[in-house]
Amino acid sequence: MVRIYDLKQKEVINIADGSRLGFVVDIEFCPKTGKIEAIIIPGAGKMFGMFGHEQEFRVKWADIDQIGDDLIIIDADPDDILIEL
């Protein structure tokens, strides 16, 4: 069993391009089923990583390959997971 707090302590790595996306800040779930649908990782900050974010990564739960002790490994097209805010 994995708690949301535990997910937020793990770095997300995309094996599709080898990029380090960052750490989970939020999740999306379906209120009808209670199932997690996606994890959210903040993108680059507006100014030196401060003052909010212009983008975020939305990774579908199905794109997660493995959840380890320190990492979450995903396999997703980078263009499909980056969302403009």
C-alpha positions in Angstrom: 0.0 0.0 0.0 1.3 3.5 -0.9 0.0 6.7 0.7 -0.2 10.0 -1.0 2.5 11.4 1.4 4.8 8.6 0.2 4.2 9.5 -3.5 5.2 13.1 -2.8 8.6 12.0 -1.5 9.5 10.2 -4.7 11.2 11.7 -7.8 9.5 11.0 -11.1 11.8 9.8 -14.0 10.6 9.4 -17.6 12.4 6.4 -19.2 11.1 7.5 -22.7 13.6 10.4 -22.8 15.6 9.9 -19.5 14.3 13.2 -18.0 13.9 13.9 -14.3 10.5 15.6 -14.0 10.5 16.4 -10.3 8.4 15.4 -7.3 4.7 14.7 -7.1 2.7 17.6 -5.8 -0.9 16.4 -6.4 -3.0 13.6 -7.7 -6.3 13.4 -9.7 -8.8 10.8 -8.9 -12.3 9.9 -10.1 -14.8 10.7 -7.4 -17.2 8.0 -8.6 -14.7 5.1 -8.5 -12.1 6.5 -6.1 -9.3 5.4 -8.4 -6.3 7.6 -9.0 -6.2 8.8 -12.6 -3.1 10.9 -12.7 -0.2 12.4 -10.8 0.8 16.0 -11.1 4.4 17.3 -11.1 5.1 21.0 -11.4 6.9 22.3 -14.5 9.5 25.1 -14.6 8.8 28.2 -12.6 8.0 31.5 -14.1 11.1 33.2 -12.7 14.0 31.2 -11.4 11.6 28.5 -10.1 9.7 31.0 -8.1 6.3 32.8 -8.2 4.2 29.9 -9.5 4.4 27.7 -12.6 3.4 28.1 -16.2 3.4 24.4 -16.9 2.8 21.1 -15.2 3.2 17.5 -16.0 0.1 15.4 -15.8 1.0 11.7 -15.9 -1.7 9.1 -16.3 -1.7 6.4 -13.8 -1.5 3.9 -16.7 1.9 5.4 -17.7 3.5 4.6 -14.4 5.8 1.6 -14.9 7.1 1.1 -11.4 7.0 2.8 -7.9 10.2 2.1 -6.1 11.5 3.2 -2.7 12.8 6.6 -4.0 11.6 6.8 -7.6 8.5 6.6 -9.7 9.4 5.4 -13.2 7.1 6.4 -16.0 7.1 5.7 -19.8 5.2 8.6 -21.5 5.7 10.8 -24.5 7.0 14.1 -23.1 4.8 16.1 -25.4 1.7 14.3 -24.1 2.3 15.0 -20.4 3.3 18.6 -20.4 0.3 21.0 -19.9 0.3 24.8 -20.2 -1.6 26.5 -17.4 
